[in-house]
Amino acid sequence: MKYPETLNNLIDCFKHLPGIGEKTAERLALSLLDADDSMINLFSTSLANVKQKVKRCSKCHSYSEKELCEICENEDRNKNIICVVETPKDVVSLEKIGSYKGLYHVLDGLISPMTGKNPEDLNINSLLDRVKKENIKEIIFVLTPNIEGETTSLYITKKINNDNIIISKIAHGVPLGANMDYVDSLTLEMALENRTRISNS
Ligand SMILES: [Zn+2]
């Protein structure tokens, strides 16, 4: 016997998600059949809303439901320092640590000639704009420590070309080639504290 069509459709939906195989998709779909109505309502509303409501902050490109994200809007944050990261997920990871009180800028990737990602494909111009218009005194790169990460931080450092701005990157504790997804929060916190200055002249 096969599952009814509606159930099969749900299983197929789960299979489209990253890291979900046939068996897991089946288990998740069946678990929803047993879930109570309030859970199903929350699940379906969240699903319907996520793409529609979650936008990017117009300033730092992090996730936000408003024009500006809660970090850019927060008057208590240090507005003189920007932490440059690859994805909105990195912002959430760093916020979980809780020790960083400055602003962020999400590049949406790294410069990579191998995959055809050029500087103009990233949020670099908007970062340079912020450096010019806002009172920025320090930039910290928290990028994946591989050749693409290095290329990206050096490119931006050259473009900023301002000796009055301290430019640093996290260095210690993060293994070469480590994806930021897999670096635990303690390692990241230590790396942030022990950041090294990049020469900017
Ligand atoms: Zn923002």
Boltz pocket constraint, residues with backbone or C-beta under 6 A from the ligand:
constraints:
  - pocket:
      binder: B
      contacts: [[A, 57], [A, 58], [A, 59], [A, 60], [A, 61], [A, 62], [A, 68], [A, 69], [A, 70], [A, 71], [A, 72], [A, 73], [A, 104]]
      max_distance: 6.0
